[in-house]
């Protein structure tokens, strides 16, 4: 595999942050769902945030680990 560009490394870093954010929202949704009930809007919004964070994490992960060709012009 070719070396990753700096932007790919940044993308992968934000993918990891997105996964962590999704995991935090899962724990928050279970806690709030347990204390306030499953029909509470807070629980629904946290579960929607889980879908967003995991989806964004997958996209950023693929962008960060893609084997991109060298598109520079020949000398």
C-alpha positions, 0 to 999 in steps of 0.5 A, a space after each residue: 500500500 502506498 503511503 497515506 496523504 496527510 488529508 487521509 490521516 486526518 480523515 481516519 482520525 475523524 473517523 475514530 472520533 466519530 465512532 467514539 461519538 456514536 458509542 457515547 450516544 449509545 450509552 447516553 441513549 440507554 441511560 436516558 431511555 432507562 431514566 426517562 423512558 424509551 418514548 422520550 424525545 431525548 432518547 430518539 435524538 440520541 439514537 438518530 445521532 448514533 446513526 449519523 456518527 456511525 455513517 459518517 465514521 464509515 465514510 471517513 474510514 473508507 476515505 482514510 484507508 483508500 489506496 489512492 493512485 498517484 495523480 501527480 503530473 510526470 516530470 
